[in-house]
Amino acid sequence: MTRERLGVLSALLVLAADQASKAWILYGLDLPVRENVRVLRWLSLTMVWNRGITFGILNGNSRVGAWVLIAVALIVVALLWGWLRRAESLLTAGALGAIAGGAVGNIMDRLRFGAVVDFIHAHAFGYSWYVFNVADAAIVCGVGVLVLDGLRRRDHNVAGNRAPDG
């Protein structure tokens, strides 16, 4: 499989999982009416309409703000596509695809609902994490993979370019 195909497949899988989970949350579980469902001691499904970006930052309560966030996300997806076409490894391609798929999933929410559907709420030991969704998780994991892969490559290059002792 080529790197580009893997990236596209990764994006499509993330997008499908994200949109299917949101459809189930909204129409199967009817979470907007139920508001909160405890799954485990440390995990709940909690309905949040996120009008901002990741973790509710830059809350775009206006129509203009929502369109600005959509435009920025589309630009990011276009840049990711360009990077994907030049990806040097399958790992990078898969991570870029996951990020792009997550971004497109959240863009679709903004276009349909005016906000992103967030519902996964982890909490433990008196600490509550932000409420997020499958797209957010894919974006964060994809960025994490890119960072770790970049650090690994840097360390490999530094070690490979070191002058011999003596």
trRosetta pair geometry for C-beta under 8 A, 3 or more apart (Angstrom, degrees):
i j d omega theta_ij theta_ji phi_ij phi_ji
1 5 5.2 -122 -174 85 89 122
1 6 5.2 103 130 -60 121 94
1 9 7.7 -36 -171 4 141 146
1 90 7.7 82 87 -121 100 120
2 5 4.6 92 58 9 85 103
2 6 6.9 -150 93 -6 44 86
3 6 5.7 -57 -149 37 31 112
3 7 6.4 33 153 -20 65 106
3 84 7.5 -175 135 -179 95 70
3 87 4.7 -157 159 83 136 113
3 88 7.8 155 -109 83 165 5
3 89 7.1 137 -113 114 127 15
3 90 5.8 -133 -107 -92 79 53
3 92 7.4 7 -159 73 124 90
3 93 3.9 -170 -174 -59 83 151
4 7 5.7 -54 -150 35 31 113
4 8 6.5 28 154 -16 65 105
4 84 6.2 102 -120 144 67 96
4 85 6.1 32 -101 -110 115 54
4 87 7.5 163 -70 33 58 112
4 93 6.8 -108 -69 -141 24 130
5 8 5.7 -55 -146 39 33 109
5 9 6.1 34 154 -19 67 107
6 9 5.6 -54 -144 39 30 112
6 10 6.2 35 154 -22 64 106
6 90 5.5 14 70 -149 172 86
6 93 4.8 80 81 114 108 127
6 94 5.5 -54 147 -70 110 79
6 97 6.8 -137 125 -16 61 150
7 10 5.6 -52 -146 35 29 114
7 11 6.4 30 154 -18 63 105
7 84 4.2 148 165 -154 167 124
7 87 6.6 153 -57 -1 136 154
7 93 4.0 -100 -56 -179 98 85
7 94 6.6 -124 -91 -73 56 27
7 96 5.3 -14 -135 80 119 102
7 97 3.7 -179 -166 -58 54 108
7 100 7.5 53 171 27 97 135
8 11 5.6 -53 -149 36 32 113
8 12 6.3 29 154 -17 65 107
8 84 7.9 116 -49 160 68 148
8 97 6.3 -106 -35 -120 13 122
9 12 5.8 -56 -146 39 30 109
9 13 6.3 30 156 -19 65 107
9 97 6.8 11 63 -176 50 160
10 13 5.9 -56 -146 37 28 110
10 14 6.4 25 157 -15 64 107
10 93 7.3 149 8 132 138 72
10 94 4.6 151 -76 -148 152 61
10 95 7.8 -35 156 -23 162 13
10 96 7.8 99 79 72 139 56
10 97 2.9 103 74 99 111 132
10 98 5.1 -65 160 -51 115 69
10 101 6.5 -138 126 -15 66 135
11 14 6.0 -58 -148 39 28 108
11 15 6.1 27 156 -19 64 111
11 97 4.0 -109 -37 -168 78 80
11 98 7.1 -129 -82 -64 51 21
11 100 4.6 -30 -111 87 121 105
11 101 3.6 176 -154 -59 52 95
11 104 7.0 63 -176 16 105 134
12 15 5.6 -55 -142 39 30 112
12 16 6.2 30 158 -19 65 107
12 97 8.0 -38 7 -178 62 115
12 101 6.6 -110 -22 -108 17 123
13 16 5.9 -54 -145 37 28 109
13 17 6.3 24 158 -14 64 108
13 101 6.9 -21 62 -138 55 168
14 17 5.9 -58 -145 41 29 107
14 18 6.0 29 157 -21 65 111
14 97 7.2 156 5 134 123 79
14 98 5.1 129 -58 -138 148 59
14 101 3.1 115 69 107 115 138
14 102 5.5 -62 155 -51 135 70
14 105 6.9 -112 132 -25 87 132
14 134 7.2 179 -165 141 72 101
14 135 6.8 99 161 -112 103 60
14 138 4.3 95 -142 -137 129 165
15 18 5.8 -56 -144 37 26 112
15 19 6.2 15 163 -10 64 111
15 101 4.3 -117 -38 -160 81 92
15 102 7.8 -133 -74 -60 61 28
15 104 5.5 -21 -102 85 120 117
15 105 5.1 -170 -126 -64 63 95
15 135 7.9 43 -104 -98 48 100
16 19 6.3 -61 -141 42 25 101
16 20 6.0 23 161 -17 64 113
17 20 5.9 -57 -140 40 25 109
17 21 6.2 25 160 -19 63 109
17 134 5.2 -139 122 167 97 152
17 138 8.0 130 72 -55 122 133
18 21 6.1 -60 -149 36 24 107
18 22 6.4 18 156 -14 62 110
18 101 7.1 163 -1 146 130 93
18 102 6.6 147 -69 -116 150 57
18 105 3.6 -2 108 -142 152 157
18 106 7.9 -74 174 -44 147 62
18 133 6.5 76 -146 140 91 111
18 134 4.2 -157 -99 83 67 112
18 135 4.2 58 -126 -55 143 87
18 138 7.1 -80 -61 3 117 135
19 22 5.7 -55 -144 39 32 111
19 23 6.3 37 155 -22 65 104
19 105 5.9 -139 -50 -132 80 98
19 108 6.7 -18 -94 90 113 152
20 23 5.7 -52 -146 34 31 112
20 24 6.5 29 155 -17 64 105
21 24 5.8 -55 -150 37 32 110
21 25 6.3 34 152 -21 65 107
21 119 7.9 -162 146 55 103 130
21 133 7.0 157 99 -168 126 93
21 134 4.9 117 34 -20 150 134
22 25 5.5 -51 -144 36 33 114
22 26 6.1 23 160 -12 67 111
22 105 7.8 160 -12 -179 138 108
22 109 6.9 -119 -151 -90 163 113
22 117 4.5 111 -140 77 112 145
22 119 7.7 160 -110 2 64 130
22 133 6.7 20 -75 -154 100 137
22 134 7.7 -117 -37 23 86 109
23 26 6.1 -62 -143 44 27 104
23 27 5.7 -28 178 29 66 114
23 28 7.1 65 126 -12 68 102
24 27 7.1 -75 -119 57 17 75
24 28 4.1 -28 -153 30 62 134
24 29 6.1 54 149 -9 74 97
25 28 7.3 17 -22 48 14 90
25 29 5.5 -29 -135 45 36 121
25 31 4.8 -28 180 8 80 135
25 45 6.8 -157 -126 -172 103 126
25 47 7.5 154 166 -98 112 87
25 117 6.4 147 83 164 136 129
25 119 4.9 -125 -141 -50 151 172
26 29 7.9 63 18 53 14 81
26 30 7.5 23 164 -106 30 34
26 31 6.7 -61 -86 39 33 93
26 32 6.5 30 -135 -17 67 109
26 117 6.5 -68 -57 -127 112 150
27 30 7.0 19 -152 -74 17 64
29 34 6.8 -80 151 26 87 142
29 37 6.8 -95 -177 -8 127 155
29 45 6.9 -32 149 125 161 157
30 33 4.8 -15 154 33 103 113
30 34 5.9 102 101 -14 80 102
31 34 5.4 -66 -129 54 39 102
31 35 7.0 135 176 -59 66 9
31 37 6.8 -94 -112 -4 92 113
31 45 5.9 -100 -113 139 132 113
31 46 8.0 136 -174 -179 122 9
31 47 4.4 159 140 -68 101 110
31 119 6.0 31 141 -129 170 128
32 35 7.5 21 -177 -74 23 53
32 47 5.3 152 -94 -152 44 158
34 37 5.8 21 135 -54 136 99
34 47 7.5 128 72 -20 71 125
35 46 7.2 0 158 -148 61 63
35 47 5.4 -99 -135 31 40 113
36 44 5.7 0 -167 169 92 130
36 45 7.0 159 -153 84 43 57
36 46 4.9 5 -109 -108 86 76
36 47 7.2 -115 -61 11 53 78
36 121 7.9 -40 -132 39 95 150
37 44 6.4 159 79 -166 43 77
37 45 4.5 0 55 53 97 104
38 41 8.0 25 -176 -97 114 26
38 43 7.9 116 -164 91 57 52
38 44 5.0 -42 -105 -106 52 94
39 43 4.6 -46 67 105 111 99
39 44 6.1 172 9 -108 83 30
39 45 6.2 83 -38 -21 112 88
40 43 4.3 41 45 38 99 99
41 124 7.6 72 117 -106 90 87
42 122 6.2 15 151 -160 87 74
42 123 6.0 -158 -158 74 58 50
42 124 4.2 6 -129 -73 115 104
43 120 7.6 -30 -157 -165 97 77
43 121 7.1 138 -158 82 50 57
43 122 5.6 -20 -100 -105 74 65
43 123 7.6 165 -80 28 29 69
44 121 4.6 -26 69 73 87 112
44 123 6.9 -1 8 17 105 114
45 119 5.1 6 -162 167 81 101
45 120 7.0 -29 -111 -96 63 42
45 121 6.9 152 -115 20 12 96
46 119 6.3 171 62 -153 43 51
46 121 4.0 29 15 -20 119 146
46 131 5.3 -101 79 -111 110 134
47 119 6.0 -2 -95 -107 46 90
48 118 4.2 -30 73 73 106 105
48 119 6.9 -170 26 -75 79 45
48 131 4.4 119 7 92 144 146
49 113 7.1 -130 -140 144 109 126
49 115 4.0 55 176 114 92 152
49 116 7.5 140 -166 64 49 42
49 117 7.1 -25 -108 -99 60 49
49 118 7.6 -180 -88 26 12 86
50 56 5.6 -115 -139 -86 98 72
50 115 5.8 150 65 -180 38 95
50 116 4.3 -31 67 63 102 97
50 117 7.8 -115 21 -23 91 4
50 118 4.7 62 -23 -13 121 124
50 131 7.7 -165 -60 89 115 99
51 56 8.0 43 51 -137 60 73
51 59 5.3 56 85 -165 96 76
51 60 5.1 -136 154 65 87 65
51 61 5.4 70 126 -83 155 52
51 65 7.5 56 158 107 102 123
51 66 6.9 -68 -161 -85 88 96
51 114 7.3 -10 -113 140 96 79
51 115 4.7 -55 -78 -111 68 101
51 116 7.8 -178 -75 17 23 76
52 55 7.7 -48 98 87 123 44
52 56 4.4 82 47 -167 133 38
52 57 5.3 168 156 68 132 29
52 58 4.9 139 -153 76 97 54
52 59 3.9 -57 -64 -87 109 48
52 60 6.0 141 -100 1 45 73
52 69 7.7 -178 -165 -98 32 149
53 56 7.9 49 61 143 40 1
53 57 5.3 -40 63 71 88 87
53 58 5.2 24 10 54 102 111
53 60 7.9 68 -35 -14 72 110
53 69 6.1 -165 -70 -137 92 118
54 57 6.1 0 72 26 64 109
54 136 6.3 136 -125 -133 86 105
54 139 7.3 -128 -93 99 125 144
54 140 8.0 131 -144 -65 134 97
55 130 4.4 -71 -126 -123 86 167
55 132 7.6 -28 -80 -81 63 100
56 59 6.0 2 180 -77 77 95
56 130 7.0 -155 3 -147 102 120
58 65 7.6 -172 157 -166 89 113
58 69 7.3 156 114 -88 120 111
59 65 7.7 26 124 153 44 152
60 65 2.9 -173 -151 135 88 110
60 66 4.9 151 129 -65 127 51
60 68 6.8 -164 -122 55 135 99
60 69 5.1 -118 -22 -22 160 129
61 65 6.4 41 41 50 39 147
62 65 4.4 100 56 4 83 103
62 66 7.0 -145 94 -5 46 84
63 66 5.7 -53 -151 35 34 112
63 67 6.4 29 154 -15 67 106
63 114 7.9 -57 -107 -137 69 111
64 67 5.9 -58 -149 39 31 107
64 68 6.3 35 151 -23 66 105
65 68 5.6 -52 -146 33 32 113
65 69 6.5 31 155 -17 64 104
66 69 5.8 -55 -152 36 31 110
66 70 6.5 32 150 -19 65 105
66 110 5.7 172 -171 -168 98 109
66 114 5.9 -46 -124 -156 160 69
66 115 7.8 -80 -114 -71 120 53
67 70 5.4 -49 -145 36 36 114
67 71 6.2 38 154 -20 66 104
68 71 5.7 -54 -148 37 30 111
68 72 6.3 30 154 -18 65 106
69 72 5.8 -53 -145 38 31 110
69 73 6.2 31 155 -19 64 108
69 110 6.5 -151 96 -124 114 158
70 73 5.8 -58 -148 38 29 111
70 74 6.4 30 154 -20 65 106
70 107 5.8 101 -137 -141 79 88
70 110 5.3 -162 -78 107 101 142
70 111 6.8 97 -119 -63 138 83
71 74 5.8 -54 -148 35 31 111
71 75 6.5 32 153 -19 64 104
72 75 5.7 -54 -152 35 33 112
72 76 6.4 34 150 -20 65 104
73 76 5.5 -52 -149 35 34 114
73 77 6.4 36 152 -20 66 103
73 103 5.2 177 -168 -175 99 102
73 106 6.8 -133 -138 89 154 106
73 107 5.0 -173 113 -78 140 105
73 110 7.9 143 24 18 152 149
74 77 5.6 -50 -147 35 33 112
74 78 6.5 36 152 -19 64 103
74 107 6.7 99 -64 -121 77 147
75 78 5.7 -53 -151 35 32 113
75 79 6.4 31 151 -17 65 105
76 79 5.7 -55 -149 38 32 111
76 80 6.3 35 152 -21 66 105
76 103 5.9 -140 95 -141 117 157
77 80 5.6 -52 -146 36 32 114
77 81 6.4 38 151 -24 64 102
77 100 5.2 100 -137 -141 81 88
77 103 5.2 -165 -73 102 98 136
77 104 6.2 87 -111 -63 144 86
77 107 7.6 -44 -33 -28 143 149
78 81 5.6 -49 -150 30 32 115
78 82 6.8 33 151 -17 62 102
79 82 5.7 -52 -153 35 35 112
79 83 6.5 34 150 -17 66 105
80 83 5.6 -54 -148 39 35 111
80 84 6.1 42 151 -27 67 104
80 96 5.3 166 -172 -170 95 94
80 99 5.9 -152 -127 95 147 113
80 100 4.5 -173 110 -74 145 104
80 103 7.4 155 5 21 152 148
81 84 5.5 -49 -146 32 31 116
81 85 6.7 35 153 -23 62 101
81 100 6.8 97 -61 -115 72 148
82 85 5.9 -51 -154 28 32 112
82 86 7.1 7 154 2 62 107
83 86 6.1 -75 -156 50 35 97
83 87 6.6 65 144 -66 69 80
83 96 5.7 -157 98 -125 109 143
84 87 5.4 -15 -151 -27 39 117
84 93 5.9 87 -149 -133 82 73
84 96 4.5 -174 -83 117 91 143
84 97 6.7 91 -118 -61 134 73
84 100 7.3 -33 -45 -24 140 146
87 92 4.4 -178 -155 102 106 112
87 93 4.2 145 108 -70 163 81
87 96 6.2 -134 -80 9 132 144
88 92 6.1 54 49 27 67 150
89 92 4.7 99 59 7 84 99
89 93 6.9 -148 97 -4 46 88
89 149 7.2 -154 61 -166 142 139
90 93 5.5 -56 -146 40 34 114
90 94 6.1 35 156 -20 68 106
91 94 6.0 -55 -148 36 27 109
91 95 6.4 24 156 -15 62 109
91 145 6.5 -147 172 170 95 117
91 149 5.6 165 119 -100 129 142
92 95 5.8 -59 -148 39 30 110
92 96 6.2 29 156 -18 66 108
92 146 6.7 75 -128 -110 74 81
92 149 6.2 -162 -73 119 81 161
93 96 5.9 -55 -144 38 28 110
93 97 6.3 30 155 -20 63 108
94 97 5.7 -56 -149 36 30 113
94 98 6.4 32 153 -21 64 104
94 145 7.5 -61 91 130 95 162
95 98 5.7 -52 -149 33 32 112
95 99 6.5 31 153 -17 64 104
95 141 7.8 -136 -131 121 84 71
95 142 4.2 137 -170 -155 71 74
95 143 7.6 153 178 -50 112 19
95 145 4.0 -149 -99 84 130 126
95 146 5.0 172 135 -52 148 84
95 149 7.3 -145 -8 2 156 140
96 99 5.8 -54 -150 36 32 111
96 100 6.2 29 154 -16 66 109
96 142 6.9 142 -67 -173 17 122
96 146 7.5 86 -63 -78 71 122
97 100 5.7 -57 -144 41 31 109
97 101 6.0 31 158 -20 67 108
97 142 7.8 -153 64 -120 47 133
98 101 5.8 -54 -143 38 27 111
98 102 6.3 27 157 -17 62 108
98 138 4.4 -143 178 -179 93 97
98 139 7.3 -170 131 -76 84 32
98 141 6.4 -66 142 85 150 99
98 142 3.8 -174 85 -74 110 119
98 145 7.8 78 43 25 140 138
99 102 5.9 -59 -151 38 27 110
99 103 6.3 27 153 -19 64 108
99 138 7.0 -168 -79 132 32 86
99 139 5.2 78 -129 -126 66 64
99 142 3.9 -150 -50 107 85 152
99 143 6.5 96 -94 -51 123 74
99 146 7.9 -3 -38 -23 139 133
100 103 5.6 -54 -146 36 32 112
100 104 6.3 30 156 -17 66 105
101 104 5.8 -54 -146 37 30 109
101 105 6.4 35 153 -22 63 105
101 135 7.3 -141 120 -126 70 82
101 138 6.2 -58 81 136 102 154
102 105 5.6 -52 -148 33 32 115
102 106 6.6 25 156 -12 65 105
102 134 7.6 -145 -114 119 91 63
102 135 3.7 135 -153 -169 74 70
102 136 6.6 154 -170 -53 126 18
102 137 7.7 -159 -113 59 135 48
102 138 3.9 -175 -62 78 121 110
102 139 4.0 -139 100 -48 152 88
102 142 7.1 -155 9 5 132 135
103 106 6.0 -60 -152 40 31 106
103 107 6.3 35 150 -23 66 106
103 135 7.3 163 -40 -177 20 114
103 139 6.6 101 -53 -93 74 119
104 107 5.4 -51 -145 35 35 116
104 108 6.4 41 154 -24 65 101
105 108 5.8 -51 -153 30 30 113
105 109 6.9 32 149 -19 61 101
105 133 7.7 -146 127 114 127 127
105 134 7.3 -69 143 84 166 93
105 135 3.8 -153 79 -87 129 131
106 109 5.5 -46 -152 31 39 115
106 110 6.6 40 151 -19 66 102
106 116 4.8 -9 -147 -113 89 127
106 133 7.7 150 -85 62 91 130
106 135 4.9 -180 -43 123 90 153
106 136 7.5 84 -70 -59 128 73
107 110 5.7 -55 -152 35 34 111
107 111 6.4 31 152 -17 66 106
108 111 5.8 -57 -148 38 32 110
108 112 6.1 18 159 -8 67 112
109 112 6.0 -66 -142 46 27 101
109 113 5.5 -32 -178 34 69 113
109 115 6.7 -56 146 104 104 39
109 116 4.4 88 99 -118 145 54
109 117 5.4 -141 -132 2 134 82
110 113 7.1 -69 -110 59 15 73
110 114 6.6 26 -161 -141 53 15
110 115 6.8 56 -107 -73 60 7
110 116 6.3 -18 -57 -60 79 76
113 116 7.8 148 71 -76 121 17
113 117 6.8 78 35 -49 164 91
116 133 6.9 -137 159 9 104 139
116 135 7.7 -110 -160 63 123 136
117 133 6.1 86 98 -86 71 147
118 131 4.5 108 138 124 117 96
118 132 5.6 -55 -147 -124 106 16
118 133 5.1 -118 -116 -37 54 95
118 136 7.2 30 -115 -13 100 143
119 131 6.6 23 -86 180 7 108
119 133 6.1 59 25 -95 78 85
120 131 6.6 150 68 -161 45 62
120 132 5.3 -37 62 70 102 69
120 133 6.2 149 6 -97 102 31
120 134 7.7 111 -23 -52 135 55
120 137 7.3 8 52 -46 158 123
121 128 7.2 -10 -177 -165 98 96
121 129 7.2 170 -161 70 52 80
121 131 4.6 -23 -84 -103 91 88
122 128 7.9 156 94 -156 50 49
122 129 4.6 12 69 35 93 127
123 127 6.6 -170 -151 94 64 50
123 128 4.3 -9 -110 -109 108 70
123 129 6.6 -146 -76 15 56 72
124 127 6.3 -12 69 56 55 88
129 132 7.8 -44 131 -5 107 108
132 136 3.9 -117 -169 81 109 147
132 137 6.2 124 126 -49 128 78
133 136 5.2 102 50 9 64 102
133 137 7.2 -122 104 -4 36 91
134 137 5.6 -55 -149 37 33 113
134 138 6.4 34 153 -20 66 105
135 138 5.8 -56 -149 36 31 111
135 139 6.4 32 153 -20 65 105
136 139 5.7 -55 -149 35 31 112
136 140 6.3 26 156 -14 66 107
137 140 6.0 -56 -145 40 30 107
137 141 6.1 25 157 -14 66 110
138 141 5.9 -56 -140 43 28 107
138 142 5.9 32 158 -22 64 110
139 142 5.8 -56 -145 37 25 112
139 143 6.4 23 157 -15 62 106
140 143 5.9 -55 -147 38 29 108
140 144 6.3 33 152 -22 63 108
141 144 5.4 -54 -148 36 32 116
141 145 6.4 35 154 -21 65 102
142 145 5.8 -51 -149 33 31 111
142 146 6.6 30 152 -17 63 105
143 146 5.6 -54 -150 37 34 112
143 147 6.3 34 153 -20 67 105
144 147 5.8 -55 -147 36 30 110
144 148 6.2 24 158 -12 66 108
145 148 6.0 -58 -143 42 29 106
145 149 5.9 27 158 -18 65 111
146 149 5.8 -56 -141 40 26 110
146 150 6.2 29 157 -21 63 108
147 150 5.8 -57 -149 36 27 112
147 151 6.4 25 154 -17 64 106
148 151 5.7 -54 -147 37 32 110
148 152 6.2 34 154 -20 65 106
149 152 5.6 -52 -145 37 32 113
149 153 6.3 31 155 -18 65 106
150 153 5.8 -54 -145 38 30 109
150 154 6.2 32 155 -21 64 106
151 154 5.6 -53 -145 35 31 112
151 155 6.3 29 156 -17 65 106
152 155 5.9 -56 -148 38 28 108
152 156 6.3 29 153 -19 63 108
153 156 5.6 -55 -147 37 31 113
153 157 6.2 30 155 -18 66 106
154 157 5.8 -57 -148 38 29 109
154 158 6.2 29 154 -18 65 107
155 158 5.7 -52 -143 37 31 111
155 159 6.2 28 158 -16 65 108
156 159 5.9 -57 -146 40 27 108
156 160 6.0 24 156 -18 64 113
157 160 5.7 -57 -140 40 29 110
157 161 6.1 13 164 -9 65 115
158 161 6.3 -68 -142 44 24 100
158 162 6.8 46 154 -50 60 95
159 162 5.9 -35 -156 -5 32 119
